[in-house]
Amino acid sequence: MTFNLKDISDDKVQDLVREAEFKSGKQIISLISHEMRTPLSIISSNVQLLKSFRFNLDEKMVNDTFLLCEEAISSLTDFIENVYFLNTAFKGEVKARYSPVDLNLFIDEVVNKAADSEFNRSRIKVKKEILMDPFFTDRILLMRCLDNLLVNALNFSSEDIQLEVLSRENELVITIEDQGIGIPGEEKELVFEPFKRCSNVKMISGCGIGLPIVKICVGLLGGSIDFTSKLNQGTEFIIKIRNHEC
């Protein structure tokens, strides 16, 4: 069956637009609810465990149970903060605030925040060449940017992650390279679009807001971001940010 656009009434066009928006909205709601369900389930099940068996659990079991709850709460909090940031950024309510940043301490903090375990922390191999310190930038925006990139790299690769930091007088260059699943060539243009996920990550938790947030943060910092990726071989992101003291 074929048809001509001239045969479609204005009302029909509006119906098609509304249907597309409804389907897109349903997909976003599904992604968000799925992302929230896991940490909430962990919290619920462990609270129930403590409630039902609190007198029969040894100290280690109690501590491990609380730790699982704390990690789930932290994961949920980070997710909600990212969604809130995305919303406020779209409304133009996020502005960069520049201040001197001690890059050595900052990178250590970034790694500790992104890695949710000692195992993940040891997988992030850091190489620093700090020629300009302190570096003037927005600490919070840069932290959010690198945290999302590192978490992505850890989630999509079981191998070591390479984090290289080079600060010069006028520019900060950060490279994050993984040996993970990579990005399909025909889908590379989608990675910075909110709530869009590549076809090869369906079984991995996420809702497609990490890289859009990275793109927004880099833009607010007056920088640039590029990446290269090969399917099943890995991805490399390169961020360049100028020194705002200059």
Secondary structure as UniProt FT lines:
FT   HELIX           5..7
FT   HELIX           10..53
FT   TURN            54..56
FT   HELIX           59..90
FT   TURN            91..92
FT   STRAND          99..101
FT   HELIX           103..114
FT   HELIX           118..123
FT   STRAND          124..130
FT   STRAND          135..137
FT   HELIX           139..156
FT   STRAND          161..167
FT   STRAND          171..177
FT   HELIX           185..190
FT   TURN            191..192
FT   TURN            194..195
FT   HELIX           199..201
FT   TURN            202..203
FT   HELIX           210..220
FT   TURN            221..222
FT   STRAND          224..230
FT   TURN            231..233
FT   STRAND          234..242
FT   TURN            244..245
//
